[in-house]
Amino acid sequence: QIYLPILEDVLLWDYKSGSVIREFHDLGCTSLVTQLSFNQTNNQLAVGYNDGSIRIWEEDSLIVTLNGHSSAVTALEWDADALKLFSASKDTNIIIWDTLSHQGLARLKGHRDVVNSLHFLPTNHLVSSSNDSFIKLWDLNTHLCIQTLIGHRTAIQSTTIKDDILASGSSDGEIRLWSIDYEALKNGLSTDENNNIITFINYLTNLSTHTINRKRITQLSFHDSLPLLAILSSDKSIEFLRLRTAEEIKAKLARRKRRNKDKGKPVNENASEEVTINDRLTPHLVLHSNSKVKSFSFPPLPSSFDHKAPAQVLLALANNAAEVHAIPQPTKKSVEDSQPEAVRLHSLDLPGHRADIRALALSSDDQLLASASNGQLKIWNMKTQACLRTIECGYAICIAFLPGNKTIVVGTKSGNLELYDLISSTQIADVDAHDNTIYGIDISPSKKSFVTASGDKDVKFWDIVQVERDSDTVVDTKVTSVGIVHTRTLKMTDEVLAVKFSPDSRLIAVSLLDSTVKVFFNDSLKFYLSLYGHKLPVLSMDISYDSKLIITSSADKNIKIWGLDFGDCNKSLFGHDGSVMQVKFEKDSHKFWSSSKDATITYWDGDKFEQIQKLHGHQGEIWALVTSNDGQFLVTGSHDKSIRVWEKLDEPLFLEEEREKALEELYEADLNEAQNDQDDEKEAEDVHKATSATLMAGEKIIEALELADEDVNALKDYEALSDIDKAKVGAPPSRHAQFIAVGNPTADEYVLKFVLEKISPAELHDALLVLPFSHVVSLLSYLEIWSEKVGSFKWNKIKLTIIVKGWNIALVARVLFFLLKTHHHQIVANRVMRNTMIGLREKLRTRLSEQKSLVGYNLAALKVIRRAHDADTIAKYLEEEDMDEERANQRLKADEEALMNAGKKRKRIII
């Protein structure tokens, strides 16, 4: 099984059967996946995104979303126990995350450019490399850089570590090898006998390869279990180097001595020659792929793996495909002279397109979808979203279903019209229709003909007819199929980019390269109107169902709405940041859709001239858009090689809410820019990132504190009244509706259990930063109350009062320590808070001591239970299976390992 990123999602594939096992999708996330890291210890998948966020998944459940980076995540690394996650980003920072408390521990800021790779060392150190040409070694105890390696002249694209060898590759093709002194790392900073500081990582040599030299290195990776080093450059090949065994190194040194002896050089037979790193590495093979390799990964090997068997490597290709290759191990015979070759075992390439999706078409019943790209035509079932047919074709620019939905016509870049029969998946005709690219095809409202627009300045009309052709399956047999016949040609003065019939068949509109749209009468082809106003050529157009409006979209980022009565421009709409590639009217409506190179889709009201909704999802230019015949959905195709289906919902849409969403997106973008502008010389600092979610959480805390303070003060004022005044006032003051709505809790209980505990641990610190100091003072008073409360819970409908006092002491302590760290100077200067702080100190110390005792008591009880279980199990083995004590202990250990492994899933690897 393999994890593959699919734009903003991650899919778990069974590469042998080619089926999807699980999909990891977070609603509302439209950012591109940039990094994956699966941890075998806890079966958790960490996913980094282009917006700087990190999501941690377990099975198909999202555990937490971590926000700390302001740019794309470029590297992810787990520590040995999976308790910490390290992330690097294009913002040049490295963040250490606590995966238990879901908070950032520290932000490391030593690099000056994009950080490309991270490696955790068992001595609790971290190695990072960056585009600033430096490799840095970080002490994770002090969060300080303790060594910087200088040597590369250009950006370091990748590093890899095996045992004590560190390999680094740069964009100029240089590969450097370094040695890691783990003993020095354990001892810490020290000096040698000459009083020189002992370095932890030392340069060994440059690695020379046969094929990679002077090519940009994009990825280096040692195999975890096998003696292999893979080097990926900026082309279609991966070079594999092999670490020689001790026997091979001994034989190589012996041959070197013999050669030196034959050349007459002095040779000391008794002296032992030093083994260099170049003696240990030797070329193994070069794997060539049909497409550019974006990344690769070695799968982890099971304990029962035969080390003589071929190793596997997984490739993610730039053409939206993935492959699994076998790397054979060298044989004993002629190890040095053998030339092994990689063998492709599996491929995941059928489901998707290999190139940009340039055209889409829906059948008349909306059951089938045709998509076309350079060299491929695919037919999809709209209900199951399964690919039914994959047919080879030319470079498709436009496509359309012919009447009957059994034949598709494809307009190509070469000017040909290709007809394909869907039942047999064969090409039934290839007509040399134009001398240049065919940019548009439109079926007439009568469904008996169609028109094509081309760069050869011609608009040609074609009739759809029935013709006889030779059968593809039966020899000497004729079959009837759809054919086309050229009937008329309309000569234009410039290249034609689009063409459209009016629904009443009265008019035909033609878009020209001179940025104008000419409208002709369909029957006589006489000139009717000229629509001019765009600054750049019109790329797409559509005519409304009543033939009264025509909309045009242009490369000038503008959409214009015209009246077909007099050719007057009703409105110019600007809603995109790129060329508007497609516009389509909704069925029986003046509302329409537009798609653009800015990767967005916009929904417009053509009568009120206002934007209704903007849809985000694609990660690249949107080339194609088609609306359904029932008006319930639309389909888009993009440069990101994806096809997306957008469905209408029954939920009402409020324009004010859409405008507020757009303003929130702009505000969050401004927040990110402000955070990027901050320049701090500190090498390590706390992890904070303001987002709309943290701001809203902070506002909820402020609102809750204000409500609680108001409720407490009102009750105090009432209690302060004398009995006579209370009788005059009557009943106690009424409480706020917010308290009554959640069960009428006390003010302090509402703040804790209905607000603070609802905030995600990953957002808590950033939410607390929003609080002004006056609200911090109020919150500290509630912390004192919570630290002395007695908690209770229900179990099997029985109410139990726990022995340990205090409400959620872990959360109380976390909030308190953060507030003290953030507002230390103001709290110290405020004498009014002295009594509150003294009370908090005494109560919290007591509560934390109680918590510590409780944890110790539980731990001791678990150890007692464990010893009793082990003793019973060993006694059972001794009595029933007649084992001695040593074998019984071995059997117990084996059973425990089997139980541990039973809870783990099958091995998975990451591309």
N, C-alpha and C positions, 0 to 999 in steps of 0.2 A: 504494500500500500504506500502511496506517495501523496504528500500535500503539494498542491499546485495553486499559486495565486491567480485568480481570475479577476482582474481589475480591482474592485473594492471588496471582493469576496475571496474565500479560500475553499477549495474543493478537495476532499479526500477521495482519491481514485484507487480502484483496483486495476493496476496497469495490465494485468493478464487478461481480464475480461473486458476492459475498456469501459467499465461502468462507474458511476459516481456513488460512493458509499455515504458520504455526509457532506453537508454544505454549512459553512460558517459565514453567516450573514447577520450584520447588525443594522436594524432598521434606522434610517436617518444618516447612515455613514455613506458618503459618496466619494471619499478620498481613496486614492490608489494605494494598494498594498505594495510596500517596498522591501520588507524583510520578514522572514519567518525563522522561528527557532523552536524546535520541539524538544522537550525535556523528558527523557526516558524514566527519570526517577519518580516524578509525580504525574506523568501523562498529561502535562499541560503544554499548550501551544501558545507562544507569544507571537503576536503579529504587529509589525510596525507599519505605519501609514504615512502617506505623503504630507499630511497636515501636522505631523509630529506626534500624533497620539499613538498609544500602544494598547492593544486589547489582549487580555489573557483568557484563553478558552480551555475548558475541561470537558471532554466529550463534545456535545453540541451546545453547551451552556456557556454564556459569557459571564466570567467571574468578575472582572473589573476593567474599567477603562482608565488608563494612566495618561495624564496630560502634563507635560513638562517641557517638551521641545517646541520650538517655534517653526521648525522646518522639517523636511522629510527625514525619517529614521533611516540610517544607513547601516547600522550593525546592531545585533542583539546577541547577548551571551549570558548563560546561566552559570552560577557558581556550582561547586561540587554537590551541595546538599539541596539545590533548587530553592534556597531561602532568599537568594538575592538575584536580581536581574539587572544586567548592565546594558545600557542603550547609548548609542552614538547617533549624531545627527549632522545634517548640513549646517546647523547653527554653530558648529565647532565645539559643542559641549558634550560631555559624557555624564550620564545620570545613573546613580546607584539607587535601585528600587528595592524596598522590602516587600516581598511577595506575600507575607503574612498579614502585615498591617496595611498594605496597599498604599504606602506613602513613599515619597522620595527621601532618601537619606542624605544625599549630597550631590552637588553639581560640580564636576571637575572642568576647569576652564583653562587648561594649559595650551591647547592647540590654537592655531591661528587660521586654520582652514578646515574644510570638510574632513571629518573623521571617518575612515573607511572600514576599519576592522578592529575587533576587540578579542582578547584571549585572556581567560582566567587561569592563573597559575595556582597549583596546590599549596603554595606558601602564602596564600592570601594576598597576592599581588595581581595587577592587571596590566596587560601590554596593549597599547593602542598605537595605531598608525594613521597618518593623515596626509592630505594633499599639500601640507606645508613642508613635506619631505622629511619629517622627523618621526621617530618611533619613541614613545615615552613609556616609562615603567612607573606605575603608581603603587604606593603603599595604601592598601585599603583600610588599615587601622588608623592612619593619620590623615588619609585623603590628600596626600601630597605626592608630587612627582619626585622620585628619587634618582632618576637617570634619564637623560635624553640622548638618543643615538643619532649621530650625524654621519652622513655618508652618501645618501642618495642625492642626486642633483635635481630630480623632478618629483612629481607627486607620487606617493606610495599608494598603489591601488589595492594591494592585498598582502596579508601576512598569514603564515600558518606555522604551527608548532608541533613537533613530535619529539618526545623525550626531552633532550637538552638542546635540540636544534631549532632555531628560529629562521625561517626563510621569508624574505620580503621582496616583492616585485614592484617596479615603478613603471610609469608611463613611457619611459624611454627604452624599455625592454631589459633593463638591468635587474638581475636577481642576486641579492646578497644573502649570505649565510652567516648566522651569528650563533654563538654558544651561550647557553644560560647556565650560570653557576648557582644551582639550588642551595648548595651548602652556604654560600655567601649570603643568599637571601634569608636563610634561616637565622644566620648570625647577626644580620643587620649591618648598618654602616660600621666599617672598621678599616684599619690601616695595616699595611704589610710591614716587614722589617725595615724598609726604607722610608717609613712614614708616609707612603703614598696610599691614597684611598683605593680600596679594592672595589673594582667595578663588578656589577652583577651580570651584565650581558656584554660579550666581547665579539668583535668582528673576526670572522674566519677567512672568508674568501668570496670572490664572485663566482657565480655558477654560469657556465657556458653551455648552451644547448644548440642543437642542430637547426631547429626551425623557428625558434621564438626570438632570436636575437634581433634587436632594433625594432621589435613590434611591441605595441602597448600591452603590458600585462594587465589582465582584468581580474584574474582569480588564481590563487595558489591554494592547494589543499593536500595535506598528508592524509593517507588512509589511517583510520584509527587502529586497525589491527594488522594490516598487511604492509610490507615495506615498499609502498608506492607513493610517489609525489606527482601530482597532476598539475600542469601549467596551462592555463587558458589565455590565449592572446586575443587580439581584436580581429580574428578571422574565423574560419569554419573548422579549426582543428584544435585538438588538445594533445599536448605532448606528455607522455608518462615516463618518469624516471624511476628506477628501482634501486633500493638500498641493497648492496651486496651482503651476502652472508659472510661469516668469519672465514669459512673455507675458501670462498671465492676471493676474498681480500688476500689471504695467504698465497693462493695460486698466482694472483696478479703481481704481488711483490716478488715472487720467485721468478716469474717471467721477466720482470723489469731487471732483476739482477743478472739474468742470463743475457739479456740484450746489452746491458752495460759491459758485461764481460766480453761479449763478441765484438763490441766496438773498441775494446782496448782500454776502457775506463777502469780506474781502481775500484775494486769491490771488496768490502770486508764481509766475509762469509759468516763470521760470528756475531756481527753487530745486528741488532734488530732495528729495521727501518721504521720510522714513525709513519702511522697511517693518517693521511689527510682526509678531509671531507670529500674531496674529488675522487679519492680512491674508493669511497663507500658508495658513491652515486654513479649509475651508469644508465644510458638511454635504454628504454624498454620498447616502446612503440609510439606511433602517432595515430590518433583517432581522427578521421575526417568525417565531417557531417555535411549534409546537403544544404544546410542553411546556417546562418551565423548563430553561434552558441552564446546565449546570454549568461547562463550559469550552469553549474553541475554540482552533484552531491554524491558522496559514497554512502550506501546504506550500511547501517550497523550490522555486524555479523553475529549470528547466534552462536552459542557456546559449542554446538555440535558441528560447526562449519569445518569442512575439510580444506586446510590451507593450501592444498595443491589444486583445488578446484578454481575455475575462473572467478575473478572478482567482478562485481557489477558497478556500473556508474550510470547515473541518471542525468540526462541533459534537458535543459529548458531552452527551446529554440526561439529565435526572433520571429519566426513565421507562425506563431500560435500553436506550436506542437511540442510534444515531449517524447523522448526516446530513452530506452534502456539498452545499454550495451554491455557485453561481456568482455572482460580484459583477461586473457589467458596468462597463467603463470609460466615462467620459463621451465623447460625440462632440464633434467640432469645432463643429458647429452648435448654437448655444444651450447652451453649456456650463453657464452659470449657471442657466438655467431648466429644464434637463432633469431628469426625475424617474425615474431608473433603478430597477428592481426586481430583487431577488435571485431566483434560480431554483434550486429543489432539483433536483440531478442524481441523487444516489444516497441510499439509506437502508438502514441495517442495523437492522431491527426485527423480522423474522419469527422468528429463532431463539428469542428469550426472551420472558418475561412483562413486561408493562408495569407491573404492580402486585404487591403481596404475594401469595405463593402460599398460599392459605388451605386447600386441600384436595387430597388425593392418593388415588388408588385404583389397585390392580393387578388385571389380569385373572386369571381362575382358573388359566391356564397360565403366568402370569408373563411373558408375551411383550409385553404392552402396559401402558403407564402413562398414566393420565389425571391431569392437573393443572389446577386451576382457580383463577382469581383474579377480580378485579373486571373483568368484561366479556370475559374470554377463557377458553376451554376448549381445552387442547392435548392431543394424543395423541402419545405417544412410543414408539419401538421400543426395547425394553430392550437388545437385542443391539448395535445400531449407535448407540444414543443419539441418533438423528435424530428431528426433529419431523415426524410424518406428517400431522397435521391441526391446523389452527387454526380454531376455531369461535367466533363471537361468542355470548355468553351474558349473563345478568344478573350481579349481584353474588353470586358463588358462595361459600357457607359450607361445604357438605359435598357429596360426590359418591360414587357407587357404580356399579360395573358390574352390569348385570342379567344373568341367566343367558343364556349364549350368547356373551357378550363382544362383541356387536354393538350394544348400546344402553347408554347412560349416563344415569343420572338425577342431576340437579343440584338441590340445595336452595339457595334464594336468600335474600338478606336481606329481600326483599319478601314472603316467605312462599309463593312459587310453587315448584312442582315442574316442572322442564323436562326433557323427554326428547329425546335426540339420537341419530340413527342414524349410526354411524361410517362405513358404506360410502358413503353419499351426503353426509355432513357437513352434514346438515340437521336442523332441529328438527322433531320429529314430534308433540310435544304440549307444551302449557303449561297446567298445572293450577293453579287457584287453591286451594291446599291449606290454608293457614293464614292467620291474620290478623296474624301477626308473623313474625319471623325464624325460619327452620328451622335449628336448631343441629346436628341429628344425623340420620343415616340408617343403618340397619343391616338387612342382608339376613338373612332367617330361614335356619336350617340346612337347611330343606327346599328352598330356592331358589325357592319358589313365591310368596313374599310378602316385604314389607319393612315397616319401621316408621319413622315420623318423629317427631322431638321438636321442639317449637317454643316460642317465647316467649309464645304465646297461651294457655299452660297446658294444651295438649292434646297427647296422644300418639295418633297416628292409625295405623291398620293398613291396608295396601294390598295387594291381590292383583295379581299380574302375569298379564295375559291377552293373547290375540291379538285384534287389532281390524283392521277394514278402514278404509283412508283413501284419499284421492285421490292418484294418482301425481304426483310432482313433474316427471316427464319426459314422460309420455304423457298427452294430454288425454282426459278421459272414461274413465279407467281406474282401477280399484280395485286396491290392493295391500294385502297383509297385513303388519302390523307389530306391535311390542310396545306394549301399552297398560297402564294401571293403573286399578283400581277401588277406591274407598274402601269398607272393610267394617266397621271398628269404631273407636270413639273412647274413650280412657281420659282422663277429666277429672282434673286435678291441682289442688292448692291454690296452686301457685306456678309461676313460669316453669320450663320444662324445658330443661336445658342439654345432656343426653346421654342416650342410650338404648342398651341392649345385650341381645341374646338370649343365653341360655346355650346351649352347643353341643348339649345334649340336648333343646332346645326346651321344657324344662319351666318355665323361669323367664324373666322379663324384668325388667331393672334400669333404674331411671329416676332421673336426677340432677336435683335441684331447686335453685332459687336460695337456699333457706333452709339450704344447706350439708349437707343430708341426701341419702341415697340410699334410695329405696323399691324393694323387690323384690316382684313380683307373680307369681302363677301365670299362665302364658301362655294356657292354655285358658279359664279362667274369669275372669281378671283380678282375682282375689281377692288381698287384701293378704297378704304372707308375712313379710317382714322390714323393719326400718328400721335403716339403718346411719348412726349419727351419731357425730361426733368431730372432723370438720374444722371449722376456724374460719372458712373462706371457702368459697364454692361449689365443688363438684366439677366440673372442666372435662372430664375424660375418664375412662373406665373400660373394663375388659376382664375377661372371664371365662375361666378356664383350660380346657384341652381336656377335662378330666375333670369339669368343672362343680363343682369343690370349692372353688376359690378365686376371689375377685374382688378386683381391684386398682383403687384410685381415686386420682386425682391432682387436686390442688386449687390454687387461687390462693394458698393459704397456704404454698406451697413444699414441701408434704408429700405423701408417697405412703403410703397405708395398704393393708395386705394383710388381707383379711377371709376368714373361713370362711363358706361358704354353708349350712352345716348349722344353725348357731345364730346367725349374724350377729356372731360375736365378732371383735375386732380382734387379729390375730396379731402385727402389728409396724407401727410407724411409721418410715418411712425419710426421712432428710433428706440429700439429695445435690445439691440445686440452690440457686442464689442468686436465682431468680426463679420466677414462676408456672409450674407444671408443666402444659404444654398437652396432652400426649398420653402415653398409656401403652399398650403392646401386648405381649401374650404371644407368645413364640416358639412355633412349631408343636410340638405334642406334648411340651411342656416347661413347667416352672414358672419358667423364666428369662424375664425380660421387659425391654423397652426403655422408656425415658422420655425425653421431650424438653421443653425449657423455654425460657422467655424469656431465660435467661442464655446462649443460643446454644450450649448443650452437649447431648450425648446420653449417657445413662448406661445401662449394662448391669448388670442386677441378678440375683441368685440368690434366687428367691422361697421356697426351702426353707431355705437357710442365713441368709437376711436380710442379705446382704453385697453390697457393690458389687464388680463384677468389673472393669469398665473404664469409663473416661470418654473420650468422643470430642470433639475440638475441630475446628472447620472453618468453621462458619457465622459470618457477621459480624453477624447480627441475630437477632431472636426467631424461634424455630422454631415455626411454626403447625401443621404437618402431619407425620405420621409413619405409615408403613405398612410392614409386614413381609411378606416373600415367603411364598408358600404352601409352598415347599420348605425354608424356614428358613435359606437360604444368604445372604440379603442383606436390607437394609432401605433404604427411600428416605425422605428428609426434604425438606420445603419450608419456605422461610424468608422473613422480611421483606427479606432481601438479594436477593430475586428469583431465587435459585438453587435448583436441585434437585440433591441429592447422593445418590449411590448408594454404600452402604457394604457391602463384601463380606467374608464370613468367610474367614479363611485357615486353612491346614492347620497352621500353626506353633502350638506349644503356648503358652499364655498363663499366666504366673506372677503370682499376685496380689501377691507381695512386690515384684516389679519394678515393677508398676503403682503401688504405694504409694510406692516410691522415686522414681519419676518425678514423682508429685504433690508430694512433699517438695522435689524439686529445683526445680520450678516456683515453689513458695512461696519458696524460698531466693533464687532469681534475682529474684523480685519485690521481696524485701526489699533485695537489692543495689541495684536501680534506685532504690528509695525513699531509701536511704542516700546514693546519689550525687546525687539531686535535692536533698537537704537541705544539701549542701555549698555554702557561699556564700563565694566568693573575690573579692576586689576587683581582682585582676589583670585587665588588659584582654586579654591573650593568654597562653595556657599550653599545655602539652603535652596531647596527646589520649590519654586512657586511659578504658577502660570494662571493669570486671570482669564477666565472664559465666561461666556454667558451663563453657563450652568453654575459656576462658583459665585458669580455676582447675584444670581437669583437666590442661591442658598444663603448668602450673606444677608440679603434683604429679608428673607423669611425669619432669620434669627433676630434681626432688628425689630421686625414687626411683632414677633412672639415676646420679646423682652418688653416692648412698650405696652402690649396688652397685659402681660403679667404684672408689670409695675403699676399700671392703672388699677388693676383688680386688687392688688395688695394694699395700695394706698387708700382706695375707697373703703376696704374692709377695716383698715386701721382707724380711719376717720370715724367710722361708725362705732367701732369698739371704744373709742375715746369719749364718746358721748355719755352723759349721765343717763340714769334710768328714765328720768322725766323727759329728757330730750329724745331718747330712743322711742318713748311712747308717742311723742309728737311726730317723729319722722315716720314711724311705722316699721314696716318690714326692712330687712337689710337691703343694701343696694343690689339691684339686678345685675347679673353677670353678662358679659359680652356673648353674643350669639355664637362666636367661634368656640367658646368653652362648652356651651350646651350641645353643639353639633358633634363633639367628639366624646360625649359621655360625662361632661361636667367635672373634669379633674381639677385639682388644685393648680394654682398659678405656676408653682415651681415644677410640678409634675408635667404640665403641658409643655413647658419649655424643653424639658429633657426628653420625654418619651414621644412627644408628637412633633418635635422639630429637630433637635440635635441628633437623636438616634436615627432619624430618617435620612440624614445626609450621608452620602457615601464617604467612607474613610479616606478615599483618594482626593476628595474635594473639601474635606473639613478644614484643613489649614488655610487654604486659599479663601474659603468662605469667612473664616474668622478675621482675616486681614481687612475685610470690608467694614468691620465694626468700628465706629468712632469710639474715642476713649470713654465717653460718658456711658456708652452701652457696655464697654468692657467692665467698668466698675459695677454695673448692675449684674452682669453675668458672674462676676467673682462672688457676689453675695449669694447667688443661687448655688454656686459650687460648694459654698460652706454648708448650705442646707442639705444638698444631696449627699455630702460626705457623712452625715449623721442619720440619714433616713434608714429605716428598716425595710428591706425588700421582701417580697413574697411572691410565690408562683403556685400554679395549680398543676397537679399531676394525678391523672386518673380521677378527676373531679374532686380531689381532696386538696384543700388549701393548706399549704405548708409555709411556715415562716422560716427562712434560712437563718442560720446562726450568725453569719457575717453581716455586719451592718453596712449601710452605704448603698446608694443606687448607682449601678454601672461604674464602679470605681475605676476601671481601666479607662473609660471614656472621660471621666471627671479628671483623672490625673493627666491624661493627654492634653485636654483642653487647657488645664491650669498651667502646665509646663510651657505650652506654646505661647500662652498669653504673657507669662512672666518673661519669656525670652524676647518676645516682640516689644512689649511695653515696659521694659525694666526701668528705664529712667523716669518715666511718668509715675509709675507705681511707687518707686522709692521716694519721689518728691512729694507724694500725696500723703500727708499725715493722717487724714481722715480714714484711710484704709488700713491703718496700722492694726487695729483690733481685728478686722476681718482677716488679714493675712496671718496674724498670730493664731487665731482660731482655726484657720484652714491648715496651718502647719501641724498643729497638734492632732487634729482629727484625721488628716490624711495619713500622717505617719502611723497612727493606730490602725487605720483601715488597710493600708498597704502591708503592715506586719501581719494582720489577720489573713489577708489574701495569700501572703507567702507561706504562712503556717498551713493554710488549707491545701495549697498546691503540694507542699511537702508531705502532708498527711495522705493525700490521694496517691501521690507517687509511691510512697511506702506501701500503701494498700495494694497497688497494682503489682509491685514486686513480690509481695506475699502471695497474691493470687497466681502469679507466673510461676513461682517456685512450687506451689502446691500442684499446679497443672503439670509441670515437668516431672515432678516426683510420681504422680499418678500414671503418667504416660510411660515412664521408664519401668515402673513396676509392672505395667501391663505387658510390655515387651519381654521383660524377664520371665514372667509367669507363662504367658500364652505362646510365645514364639521361641522360648528357650535360648535367649541371647545372653551374652555376657554384658557387663556394664558398659564397656567401651563401645561395643556394637550398638547397644541401645541408645547411647548418647549420639552416635553418628546417625542412627535412624531418626531420632528426634529432630536433629538439625536439618536433615534432608526433608522431613515432612514440613517443617516450618518454612523452608525455602520454597517448597512446592505451593504452599498456601499463599505465600507472598506473590509468587509469579502468577498464580491463578487469577489474582485480582488485576493484573496488568493486561493491557491490550496487546495485539500483535505488533511486531516491530514496524515502525514507520520512519520514513526519511523525508528530508526537506530538500526541495529545489528552490 
